[in-house]
Amino acid sequence: MTRSHAQHGILAVDDEPHVLEALATILEARGYRVRTASRGAEALKAISTERPDLVLLDLAMPDIDGVDVCRRVRAFSRVPILVLSALSDEPRKVKALDAGADDYVTKPFGVEELLARVRAAVRRGEAQRDDAAVVRVSGLEIDQIARTVRVDGGEVHLTPTQYELLRFLANNPDRVLTQRTILVNVFGPNYDDAVDNLRTFVAQLRSKIERDPARPQLIVTEPGLGYRFRSLPAL
């Protein structure tokens, strides 16, 4: 059952007091409970003891780098992590996503975009508790027990690799998945640089499950990063 915003706890992590104040003001006005932390070590302790529903994490932390915070959190928690990054943080953004972050917002961020991504991340965290055997999104149905795929009621035949790619994407909805993350999890650790192979399989998959492969709505490209399986309307 979906909880009200007032019951959702968000941990905001940033070493700039004015950013934390702004985040708390924006989120508390929408009914979220907000806890703040100004250091990576403080954030790790809060995540392990207070179990927030979402973490907003700045990458430029003074004690523990934000990428390392992501990596350490993923050793014990599946809590959604929404990275706050500056425009110049592109390489670190990729590293953070590879380390387990779910999504990102670029500083300076717009309030409505931030809130939309927060809502998506909170929903994703709730969905992770269920691990549904059947995934249904916009006419697409993936039965993970029978290993069948249907689009608008008609069965679609996928190769084993196409199916595993779709299953991995669908089980990480609305999360930015880097090319390396997808390759390692679907193809194996020896294929972490097989980017051309991945593009080919994504194109094949789109041709089978998208209503308009030229304008994909389910498997969308995140330029310079990777892909996102979109289960929610575009932001």
N, C-alpha and C positions, 0 to 999 in steps of 0.2 A: 504494500500500500504506500502511495506517495505521501511523504510528510509535508507539512506546511513549511514555508521558509523559516519561520521562527524556530523550528526544531532543527534546522540545518546549521551545523557549526562550520565556520570557515576560518582557517589559519592563514593570515597574511604575513608574509616574510619579506622584509625589505630593510636595508640599513639607513634609509632616508625617512626621518620622522614625518615629513610633510606628505610623503607618499602613503605611509601607513594611515595617517589621519584621513587622507582623502578616501582611501579604500574603505576604512571603517565607516565613514560618513555615508558613502554611496550604498554600501551593502546593508548597513543597519537600517537605513531608511526604507529598504525593501524587505525588512523582516528577518534578515539573517543574523545569527549570532557570530560575532567576529572576535577572534583572539589574535593578537599581533606578536611578532617576534622580530628582533633586529639582528640576530646572529644565527648562523647555520646550526650551531650546537644546541641553541635554545629551541630551534624549530624541531630538530630531531627528537628532543626530549618530549616536546609537546605532542608530536605526532604519535609517539609510542605510548604516552600515558593518557592523552585526552581523546584520541581517535576522532579527529575532525572528519567531516564529510568531503572536504575539499581543501587543497593547499594552493595558495597563490604564492609563487616563489620567484623572487628576483634572482638573476644569475650572478650579479656582481656582489657577492657577500664578502665581508672582510676577514672572516675566520675560516670558513669552509666554503669552497666554491660551490655555486648552485648546481653544477653538473654532478659533483661528488655527493651533494645532498640527495639528489634524485637517485643516484646509485645505491646509497645507503638505505634510503627509505624502501626501495624495492626489495631489499633483503628481508623485510619483515611486514610490509604493508602493500595493499593494492589501492590505497586511497588515490583518487584522481589528483594529478599535479598539473596546474595551469601555470606555465612559465611566463614571467613578465620580462621582456627583453627589449633592449634598445635597438635602434636600426642597425647599428654597427656590430651587433651580436650574432650575425648569421651563422658563422662556424660553430659558436658555442651553443646556439639554438639547436643545431643538428646534433651535437654531442649530447645535449640534455634530452632530446627526444630519443636518441639511441639508448640513453641511460635509464629511460623509463617514464619521462614526462609524457603527458597525454596531449597537450595542446599548448598554444602560446598566444599571448597578446603583446603587440609591439608598443613600446612607450614612444611618445605619449599616446595613450589610448582614449578612444571615445567611450563615454559612459554606456551607451546602448550596446556597443559591441562587447564590452566587458561583461555586462549583465547577461547577454545572450550566451556567451561562452561559459559563464558560470552556471547558467541553467542547464546547458548541455552536459557539462562535466558532472553536475550533481545527479542528473538523470542516468548518466553512464555508470556512476558509482552504485546507484541503486540497482541497475540492471545486472551488474556483475555479481550481485548476491544471489541471483536466481539461476544463472547458467542454463538458459532455456534450451531444451532439446530441439525445438523448432523455432527458427528465426523467421519473422515475417516483416517485410518492409516494402511498402509501395508496390504491391503486386508480386514481389519476390518471396518465395517460401523455400527455406533450406531445412530439410529434415536431417538432423545430424546423426540420428540413429539408423534410418534407412539409407542415408547418404544419397538422397534424391534432391533435385532442385526443380522448382516450378516457377514459371513466369506467367502471370495472369491465368493460372489454372492449368497451363500446358507444361508437360515435362520437358526439361532442357537437358540434353546429354553433354556432360563435361568430361574431359580427360581427368585422370587422377590428380595431376598437378594443377589443373584449372580449378578443380573442386577444393583442393587444399588451400589454394590462394584465396578463393572466395570465402571459405570457412574462416580463415585467419582474419581476413578483413572484416567480415560480418561479426566476429566475436570481439572486435575492438571498435565498436561504432563511434563515429564522430571524434575519433582520436587521430591525430596526425602520426602516420607511421612512415619512418624514413625508409628509403630504398634498402639500406643495409639491414634494418630490422626485419623487413619482409623477406629479404633473400635468405637470411640466416634461419628464420623460423619456418619458411616454406621449402626452400631448396637445400638448406644445410649450411654448416659453417664454411665449407670449402667454396661456396658460391657467393661470398659477401660482396664481390665486385662485378657480378654478372648483370650489370644494369640493363644492357641491351636485351638479354633474355627476359628480364622482368617486364620491360616495356612491351615486348611481343606478347607475353601471356596476358598482360592487362588489356591490350587491344583485343585479343581473342575473347577474353571474358566479357568485355563490354559489348562485343558484337552479338553475344548470346543472351545477355541479361538486361541490357539497356534498351529502352524503347526507342531512343535515338542515340546510337553510339557516337555520333559526331558531337552531341551535346550531352555528355554523361551526367546523370543526376545521382547515381548511386556511388560509383567509384570516381571520385574527383581528384584531379591532380593538384598537389600543393607545390607550386614552382620552386625549384631549388631544394626541396625537402623530400617529397615522396608522395603518398596518397592518403586519402581519407575516405572511409566508407560512411556515407552520409545517411543517417536514419532520420534526421530532423530537417526541416526546411532550411534553405540557405540563409545565412545571416544577412 
